[in-house]
């Protein structure tokens, strides 16, 4: 999870962390995360659209991923996005 230093995150992060802990997520340091073999994978999958890292890792490992099977964002997110452009 990438967090930016801003007022919105400051106001809601304690609640978000409680929810993640309740769902039994585990928190690790950046150093521990970067020590994972996944981060040692060469990044040779380059496109002008910059796909998510999961797609890049899948391509590096020749794993087929059908992005069309992913759910569309909720309607409220699509509507909200129209106001912030």
C-alpha positions as CSV (number, residue, x, y, z in Angstrom):
1,X,0.0,0.0,0.0
2,X,1.4,3.4,-1.0
3,X,0.4,6.2,1.3
4,X,0.9,9.9,0.6
5,X,1.5,12.5,3.3
6,X,-1.7,14.5,3.2
7,X,-4.6,15.5,5.5
8,X,-7.0,12.9,4.2
9,X,-4.7,10.0,5.0
10,X,-3.9,11.5,8.4
11,X,-7.6,11.7,9.2
12,X,-8.4,8.1,8.2
13,X,-5.3,6.0,8.5
14,X,-5.8,4.8,12.1
15,X,-9.2,3.4,11.0
16,X,-7.8,1.8,7.9
17,X,-5.0,0.1,9.9
18,X,-7.5,-1.2,12.4
19,X,-9.6,-2.7,9.5
20,X,-6.5,-4.3,8.0
21,X,-5.4,-5.8,11.3
22,X,-8.9,-7.1,11.9
23,X,-8.7,-8.9,8.5
24,X,-5.3,-10.3,9.7
25,X,-3.1,-8.4,7.3
26,X,0.6,-8.4,8.4
27,X,2.8,-5.3,8.3
28,X,6.4,-5.5,7.4
29,X,9.2,-3.0,6.8
30,X,10.2,-1.7,3.3
31,X,13.5,-3.6,3.6
32,X,11.7,-6.9,4.3
33,X,9.3,-6.3,1.4
34,X,12.1,-5.5,-1.0
35,X,14.1,-8.6,0.0
36,X,11.3,-10.7,-1.5
37,X,12.4,-12.5,-4.7
38,X,9.6,-10.8,-6.6
39,X,11.4,-7.5,-6.4
40,X,14.5,-9.1,-8.0
41,X,12.6,-9.8,-11.2
42,X,13.9,-7.8,-14.1
43,X,11.4,-5.3,-15.4
44,X,11.5,-5.8,-19.2
45,X,7.8,-5.5,-19.8
46,X,7.4,-1.9,-20.9
47,X,4.4,-0.3,-22.5
48,X,3.2,3.3,-22.9
49,X,0.3,2.6,-20.6
50,X,2.4,1.3,-17.6
51,X,0.4,-1.7,-16.5
52,X,0.1,-2.6,-12.8
53,X,3.1,-4.5,-11.4
54,X,1.1,-7.7,-11.0
55,X,0.7,-7.7,-14.8
56,X,4.4,-7.0,-15.3
57,X,5.4,-9.8,-13.0
58,X,3.0,-12.2,-14.7
59,X,4.4,-11.3,-18.1
60,X,8.0,-11.9,-16.8
61,X,7.0,-15.4,-15.6
62,X,4.9,-16.1,-18.8
63,X,1.7,-16.3,-16.7
64,X,-1.4,-15.5,-18.7
65,X,-3.6,-12.9,-17.0
66,X,-7.0,-11.9,-18.4
67,X,-7.6,-8.4,-17.2
68,X,-11.1,-8.5,-18.7
69,X,-12.1,-10.8,-15.8
70,X,-11.4,-8.1,-13.2
71,X,-14.4,-6.3,-11.9
72,X,-15.2,-2.8,-13.0
73,X,-14.8,-0.1,-10.3
74,X,-18.0,0.7,-8.4
75,X,-20.2,3.3,-10.1
76,X,-19.5,5.9,-7.4
77,X,-15.8,5.8,-8.2
78,X,-16.4,6.3,-11.9
79,X,-18.8,9.2,-11.2
80,X,-16.4,10.8,-8.7
81,X,-13.6,10.6,-11.2
82,X,-15.5,12.8,-13.6
83,X,-15.4,15.7,-11.1
84,X,-11.6,15.6,-10.3
85,X,-10.2,15.8,-13.9
